[in-house]
Every structure is written in C-alpha cells, then in structure tokens.
Amino acid sequence: MLDLLDWDQCYPTSSCSKLILLWFSLTSLCSHSLCVGMTTKERSLAKGSPAPGPVPEGIIRVYSMRYCPFAHRARLVLAAKGIKHDLININTMNKPEWFLDKNPFGMVPTLENSRGQVIYESPIVCDYLDEVYPGKNLTPKDPFQKAQQKMLLEHFNKAWPLLFKIVSVKKNNSEEASDLKTEFLEKLMKFDEVLAKKKSPFFGGNEVSMIDYMMWPFFERFSVFEVMDCLNKTLHVNMWYELMMQDPAVQAECTHPEVLLGFFKLYTQGNPEAVDYGI
Ligand SMILES: N[C@@H](CCC(=O)N[C@@H](CS)C(=O)NCC(=O)O)C(=O)O
C-alpha cells in the first residue's frame, strides 16, 4: 500500500487533499470495495457466462467495467442523479458472447432499459441518463452553453489519448515520453485558460455539470499516468481538481490510486484478471 509520504509526492499538498487522501488510506486498510463506489465484489461476467435476464421494470441496467474511465463517466452521472440501477461488470478483456449482441462495439458503458432498448458510447449514455431521469440537471438548457460543453469535450478528446501514449512509450523511450508529457501539459494549460477566462470554479459555471463529470475519470487516473505534477503548473485546473474531490458523486465512485495502478499493470500485460483486480 502507498504510504502518506508517497501520496505527498503524487498529489498537490493542500490540507483538503491531505484529509481526503488520509481517508482513502484508512478505508483501503479495511476494504478496497469501500472505495469502489456502488460496484459489487462479484467477479465480472466473462466468456461463457450466461446472459442476464430481462431488466426489471423501473430500473436501468448498466454494463460497466470497474476500472474503465468511460464507464466511470456513466457511474458519476448515476450517482449525481441518484438513479436506481442494476450494475453488471463485464470482463472487457474476455467478453461474454451475448454482450456483442447488445453492443456491436462490445464496449462499456452500455445501458439497457426494461423495454430492451440499448444505449452505448459514454457521452450518449450520460446524455440519455440526464434527459430521462429527474433530479439535478447536469446539462445546460441554453443551446450555446450546451454546445460549449460539447466543444470542450472535443478538445479534451484530443488530450486524454496522450496519457496512454506516455505510459506505452515510457519504458523504451523516456525522451519521447517526456515530449508527450510536455504536449499534454500544453493542452492542460488551455483548459486552465478556459477556467481563468470563465472566472468560475467548474467548466460549466458555478456548479459541477456534465463536462466536469466527462473529464474527471481521467484526472482521477493522473497518478497512474504519472502526470500529477502537471497540476502544479495549472493553478485553476488544480483548484477545480480539489473541488471535484469534494463532490459527493466523485467521492461515491472513487477508486484508490493504488488499486487503479494494480489494474493498469495487469491490463498492460494483457491479463484478463485485471478487470477484477483488488476484489
Ligand atoms: N468510445 C467509447 C469507449 C469505451 C471503451 O473504450 N471502453 C473500454 C473499456 S475502458 C471497452 O469496453 N473496451 C472493450 C474493447 O475495446 O473491446 C465510449 O466513450 O464509451
């Protein structure tokens, strides 16, 4: 387990961060599941698993994978809106045959409702959940603000793939990894400017909204990608990060960085046990 000294090296060092990290450390002593939000301790469904039955009336089923950042987006929206759901974890590295009949891409997150309707692709899944379910509206009503959030997401989609590239080249080419990290930091600085110009704590304004939840899962994985120090150079994004750590949905769906790292190591080795790491 990481000790608090290691945490200090990984994370910005405000007292608020330290308290949250202390909480992470203490809960991880008891059980990882305390930190894995609403997921269960059951193993993911893999090749050969029987298909689950129909979705009961009044409930939405979510096909997820514990450590998938895209499924994490959907789980954040479910938590933020308090949506009652049935969670099925899929072994995305050794998929059950029937899963491809639901989603031809074979990817999580995928939703299924009691009418047998299936919805996939994380931004579409999150918009669907926000539109169909009552409670806090996460998407702005104003068409321009809504468009701004979608455009920001497109910019973010050009940034996060760099994180995976950094890790994949690091072992063999540290110079290329360092260049990629610089490129990532430059992109992060643009997000810092967005917040500075908006003069608001969150990317959609004064409250957490959809765009924040769409980006957060990648920030939660910053320590895995070894880019935590980039936050020291992006003051506004760093403050956003601190605020996001206090959001109830983020807290409910957080995963201990050590667990994420354990998953990622097995995942990069192509080990299908990765998806059930830590349970
Ligand atoms: N564009 C998809 C990406 C989802 C995705 O890549 N999910 C991964 C798990 S993190 C997956 O299901 N992979 C299975 C595969 O690629 O076959 C989305 O936004 O939902």
Ligand as a Chemical Component Dictionary entry (heavy atoms), coordinates in Angstrom:
data_LIG
# 
_chem_comp.id                   LIG 
_chem_comp.type                 NON-POLYMER 
_chem_comp.pdbx_formal_charge   0 
_chem_comp.three_letter_code    LIG 
# 
loop_
_chem_comp_atom.comp_id 
_chem_comp_atom.atom_id 
_chem_comp_atom.alt_atom_id 
_chem_comp_atom.type_symbol 
_chem_comp_atom.charge 
_chem_comp_atom.model_Cartn_x 
_chem_comp_atom.model_Cartn_y 
_chem_comp_atom.model_Cartn_z 
_chem_comp_atom.pdbx_ordinal 
LIG N1  N1  N 0 -15.866 5.458  -27.079 1  
LIG C1  C1  C 0 -16.266 4.577  -26.009 2  
LIG C2  C2  C 0 -15.029 3.983  -25.392 3  
LIG C3  C3  C 0 -15.384 2.945  -24.344 4  
LIG C4  C4  C 0 -14.222 1.991  -24.074 5  
LIG O1  O1  O 0 -13.145 2.100  -24.688 6  
LIG N2  N2  N 0 -14.437 1.064  -23.146 7  
LIG C5  C5  C 0 -13.452 0.006  -22.967 8  
LIG C6  C6  C 0 -13.165 -0.258 -21.507 9  
LIG S1  S1  S 0 -12.339 1.113  -20.753 10 
LIG C7  C7  C 0 -14.022 -1.270 -23.543 11 
LIG O2  O2  O 0 -15.170 -1.585 -23.358 12 
LIG N3  N3  N 0 -13.167 -1.998 -24.241 13 
LIG C8  C8  C 0 -13.526 -3.245 -24.856 14 
LIG C9  C9  C 0 -12.991 -3.334 -26.259 15 
LIG O3  O3  O 0 -12.315 -2.405 -26.701 16 
LIG O4  O4  O 0 -13.265 -4.326 -26.904 17 
LIG C10 C10 C 0 -17.093 5.371  -25.000 18 
LIG O5  O5  O 0 -16.871 6.584  -24.859 19 
LIG O6  O6  O 0 -17.978 4.768  -24.363 20 
# 
loop_
_chem_comp_bond.comp_id 
_chem_comp_bond.atom_id_1 
_chem_comp_bond.atom_id_2 
_chem_comp_bond.value_order 
_chem_comp_bond.pdbx_ordinal 
LIG N1  C1  SING 1  
LIG C1  C2  SING 2  
LIG C1  C10 SING 3  
LIG C2  C3  SING 4  
LIG C3  C4  SING 5  
LIG C4  O1  DOUB 6  
LIG C4  N2  SING 7  
LIG N2  C5  SING 8  
LIG C5  C6  SING 9  
LIG C5  C7  SING 10 
LIG C6  S1  SING 11 
LIG C7  O2  DOUB 12 
LIG C7  N3  SING 13 
LIG N3  C8  SING 14 
LIG C8  C9  SING 15 
LIG C9  O3  DOUB 16 
LIG C9  O4  SING 17 
LIG C10 O5  DOUB 18 
LIG C10 O6  SING 19 
# 
